[in-house]
Every structure is written in structure tokens, then in C-alpha cells.
Amino acid sequence: MNDFQSKEMLVDQLSSWWTKNGWRLDTLRSKSLNELLGIRNRARNQSYNVSSHRRRA
């Protein structure tokens, strides 16, 4: 898989989380692959934290 395909896949995975946070998709599309990987890690950590809080409540 080349960088462009990886980037497209990441954008697809992140788009719903990104827009849920009120950010514009064209901003997400303009990110570099490395930035997208960082964002994915942040999104994962965030959704993990959210679900763990829900279990405790």
C-alpha cells in the first residue's frame, strides 16, 4: 500500500470522529500522513478514555 492509499484510509477512519469534534474535513485532508497517524492515536486514546469512564459510571 502506498502513502496515498494509507492516507485515504486514515482520512476515512478519522472523518466521523473529526467532524463530531466540529472540525472541517478539508483540514483533515490537508494533513500529512504522519500527522494523521498522530491524530489516529489521539482519537483512539480519547475513545478509550470515554468508554472506560462510561463503564465506571
Backbone as a chain_set.jsonl record, in Angstrom:
{"seq": "MNDFQSKEMLVDQLSSWWTKNGWRLDTLRSKSLNELLGIRNRARNQSYNVSSHRRRA", "coords": {"N": [[0.847, -1.197, 0.0], [0.59, 2.182, -0.868], [1.635, 5.534, 0.206], [-0.379, 7.365, -0.402], [-2.698, 5.777, -0.489], [-2.713, 4.822, 2.132], [-3.087, 7.202, 3.465], [-5.626, 7.987, 2.518], [-7.156, 5.937, 3.631], [-6.794, 6.405, 6.362], [-7.964, 8.941, 6.558], [-10.596, 8.251, 5.984], [-11.153, 6.603, 8.201], [-10.917, 8.425, 10.273], [-12.666, 10.481, 9.767], [-15.36, 10.623, 10.772], [-14.992, 10.884, 13.54], [-13.526, 13.236, 13.514], [-15.293, 15.181, 12.405], [-17.284, 15.033, 14.291], [-16.112, 16.318, 16.365], [-16.342, 18.83, 15.506], [-14.666, 19.825, 13.553], [-13.412, 20.787, 10.289], [-13.586, 18.796, 7.322], [-11.87, 19.275, 5.149], [-9.654, 20.307, 6.353], [-8.661, 18.08, 7.667], [-8.023, 16.484, 5.473], [-5.862, 17.875, 4.45], [-3.751, 17.305, 6.045], [-0.536, 15.795, 6.778], [0.704, 12.403, 6.294], [2.037, 11.502, 8.594], [1.029, 13.282, 10.505], [-1.634, 12.515, 10.451], [-1.438, 9.926, 11.466], [-0.699, 10.505, 14.088], [-2.974, 11.86, 14.909], [-4.793, 9.77, 14.746], [-3.916, 8.14, 16.82], [-4.437, 9.834, 18.962], [-7.203, 9.996, 18.752], [-7.924, 7.366, 19.24], [-7.038, 7.074, 21.897], [-8.689, 8.927, 23.101], [-11.283, 7.874, 22.6], [-11.033, 5.51, 23.952], [-10.699, 6.413, 26.581], [-13.18, 7.613, 26.966], [-14.921, 5.398, 26.845], [-14.047, 3.928, 29.042], [-14.697, 5.598, 31.155], [-17.436, 5.526, 30.969], [-18.006, 2.912, 31.708], [-17.393, 2.93, 34.407], [-19.274, 4.631, 35.495]], "CA": [[0.0, 0.0, 0.0], [1.406, 3.398, -0.904], [1.285, 6.58, 1.174], [-1.664, 7.973, -0.736], [-3.758, 4.861, -0.061], [-2.722, 4.829, 3.595], [-3.659, 8.473, 3.879], [-7.063, 7.916, 2.248], [-7.746, 5.033, 4.607], [-6.806, 7.115, 7.643], [-8.97, 10.004, 6.475], [-11.89, 7.58, 6.109], [-11.326, 6.147, 9.579], [-10.961, 9.53, 11.228], [-13.577, 11.561, 9.378], [-16.533, 10.787, 11.64], [-14.504, 11.435, 14.805], [-13.078, 14.606, 13.236], [-16.439, 16.073, 12.246], [-18.004, 15.022, 15.562], [-15.464, 17.33, 17.189], [-16.648, 20.137, 14.944], [-13.621, 20.301, 12.649], [-13.756, 20.644, 8.87], [-12.92, 17.674, 6.658], [-10.769, 19.693, 4.277], [-8.496, 20.453, 7.236], [-8.149, 16.727, 7.884], [-7.43, 16.017, 4.219], [-4.615, 18.578, 4.152], [-2.703, 16.847, 6.97], [0.41, 14.805, 6.261], [0.472, 11.049, 6.79], [2.5, 11.433, 9.986], [0.059, 13.998, 11.34], [-2.837, 11.677, 10.532], [-1.155, 8.825, 12.393], [-0.761, 11.09, 15.421], [-4.385, 12.142, 15.193], [-5.463, 8.491, 14.992], [-3.552, 7.726, 18.18], [-5.169, 10.693, 19.883], [-8.615, 9.606, 18.675], [-8.036, 6.082, 19.934], [-6.915, 7.319, 23.334], [-9.883, 9.645, 23.536], [-12.454, 6.992, 22.647], [-10.771, 4.553, 25.029], [-10.995, 7.091, 27.841], [-14.621, 7.813, 27.049], [-15.597, 4.148, 27.172], [-13.712, 3.486, 30.391], [-15.484, 6.418, 32.067], [-18.806, 5.059, 30.918], [-18.131, 1.678, 32.482], [-17.345, 3.234, 35.844], [-20.455, 5.371, 35.923]], "C": [[0.882, 1.246, 0.0], [0.89, 4.454, 0.08], [-0.081, 7.185, 0.901], [-2.812, 7.092, -0.263], [-3.867, 4.836, 1.47], [-3.413, 6.078, 4.1], [-5.169, 8.479, 3.677], [-7.77, 7.054, 3.287], [-7.857, 5.719, 5.969], [-7.87, 8.202, 7.659], [-10.367, 9.399, 6.627], [-12.166, 7.187, 7.56], [-11.582, 7.314, 10.536], [-12.077, 10.53, 10.96], [-14.764, 11.724, 10.314], [-16.134, 11.362, 12.996], [-14.158, 12.911, 14.641], [-14.265, 15.558, 13.164], [-17.28, 16.125, 13.516], [-17.424, 16.059, 16.511], [-15.622, 18.736, 16.616], [-15.582, 20.689, 14.012], [-13.994, 19.999, 11.211], [-12.929, 19.554, 8.211], [-11.772, 18.107, 5.765], [-9.497, 19.94, 5.088], [-7.844, 19.096, 7.452], [-7.429, 16.228, 6.637], [-6.089, 16.677, 3.929], [-3.467, 18.166, 5.071], [-1.76, 15.87, 6.27], [0.107, 13.444, 6.869], [0.887, 10.922, 8.247], [1.541, 12.135, 10.934], [-1.2, 13.159, 11.532], [-2.633, 10.513, 11.487], [-1.222, 9.315, 13.833], [-2.188, 11.359, 15.846], [-5.125, 10.848, 15.5], [-5.148, 7.991, 16.399], [-4.323, 8.529, 19.21], [-6.647, 10.302, 19.917], [-8.841, 8.299, 19.422], [-7.987, 6.271, 21.435], [-8.17, 7.986, 23.862], [-11.074, 8.696, 23.633], [-12.271, 5.922, 23.716], [-11.126, 5.177, 26.372], [-12.496, 7.266, 28.037], [-15.308, 6.516, 27.472], [-15.268, 3.678, 28.583], [-14.459, 4.313, 31.432], [-16.918, 5.911, 32.129], [-18.997, 3.807, 31.743], [-18.181, 1.937, 33.977], [-18.642, 3.856, 36.347], [-21.646, 4.459, 36.202]], "O": [[1.82, 1.343, 0.791], [-0.157, 4.281, 0.703], [-0.844, 7.481, 1.821], [-3.788, 7.589, 0.299], [-4.965, 4.83, 2.027], [-4.216, 6.032, 5.033], [-5.913, 8.919, 4.553], [-8.851, 7.401, 3.762], [-8.884, 5.625, 6.642], [-8.588, 8.367, 8.644], [-11.22, 9.961, 7.314], [-13.26, 7.405, 8.081], [-12.362, 7.201, 11.482], [-12.403, 11.341, 11.827], [-15.145, 12.853, 10.625], [-16.831, 12.214, 13.545], [-14.454, 13.731, 15.51], [-14.252, 16.62, 13.788], [-17.92, 17.139, 13.796], [-18.132, 16.614, 17.351], [-15.103, 19.706, 17.168], [-15.581, 21.882, 13.707], [-14.776, 19.091, 10.932], [-11.74, 19.398, 8.491], [-10.79, 17.376, 5.634], [-8.39, 19.799, 4.568], [-6.619, 18.976, 7.424], [-6.36, 15.625, 6.727], [-5.258, 16.097, 3.229], [-2.337, 18.624, 4.898], [-2.133, 15.208, 5.302], [-0.649, 13.338, 7.835], [0.179, 10.31, 9.048], [1.271, 11.648, 12.032], [-1.76, 13.097, 12.626], [-3.542, 10.149, 12.232], [-1.743, 8.617, 14.703], [-2.567, 11.119, 16.993], [-5.975, 10.808, 16.389], [-6.029, 7.474, 17.087], [-4.803, 7.986, 20.205], [-7.265, 10.279, 20.981], [-9.826, 8.146, 20.145], [-8.796, 5.699, 22.166], [-8.656, 7.65, 24.942], [-11.796, 8.706, 24.63], [-13.246, 5.475, 24.321], [-11.776, 4.544, 27.205], [-13.014, 7.087, 29.139], [-16.172, 6.524, 28.349], [-16.118, 3.091, 29.252], [-14.82, 3.79, 32.486], [-17.534, 5.87, 33.194], [-20.022, 3.644, 32.404], [-18.9, 1.268, 34.719], [-19.051, 3.631, 37.486], [-22.718, 4.938, 36.573]]}, "num_chains": 1, "name": "protein.A"}
